[in-house]
Amino acid sequence: MNLLQDIAVEYAFKLKISSRDLAQENLFWVIINKQTGSPCHLDKFMTEKILCENTKDVKHFFYNLQEVNKTDHKDIFKIKMHDLDLNKHVNNATYVEWAVETLPENILKNFTIKKINIVFLKESFYPGQIISKAQINETSNSLITYHSIFGKTNEHELARINIIWKPL
């Protein structure tokens, strides 16, 4: 097993009507030691049977998201109390909101999201501010946006998001 296989487990969910796939979600769970902020090995928390049946090679997922090489759009957002989950971290959905809100209105009016890939790299908390950067890659038949969410004060990358869009 590689290192990521020791610390991450993937769960895949599909939403179907009849035999037609409507949506798919892949979740990668990593257990973090609250005192050190480092990932814990899953074998401390899960049986070998569960690990063998559910753990896949997830290395490709964590490293294949395109980073923002050229900032086409940038915005600053204030972290609000209602952005937090029950653990007092910024809720995962809020990162997507920040990414999408950074894009120009013509994209939001003429396209809809087809697929989103997200890697959460670091936690963010209230109070604070974040910087959302976006790069737009548009060709004659596709639109992909690349996003990086950074903490404003320490400039650590908190999340990386790639969104594939389809015309309305």
Secondary structure, DSSP 8 states (H G I E B T S, - for coil): --HHHHHEEEEEEEEEETTEEEEEEEEEEE-B-TTT--B--GGGTS-HHHHHHH----HHHHH-S---SS-SEEEEEE--GGGB-TTSSB-HHHHHHHHHHTS-HHHHHHEEEEEEEEEE-S---SS-EEEEEEEEEE-SS-EEEEEEEEETTT--EEEEEEEEEEE-
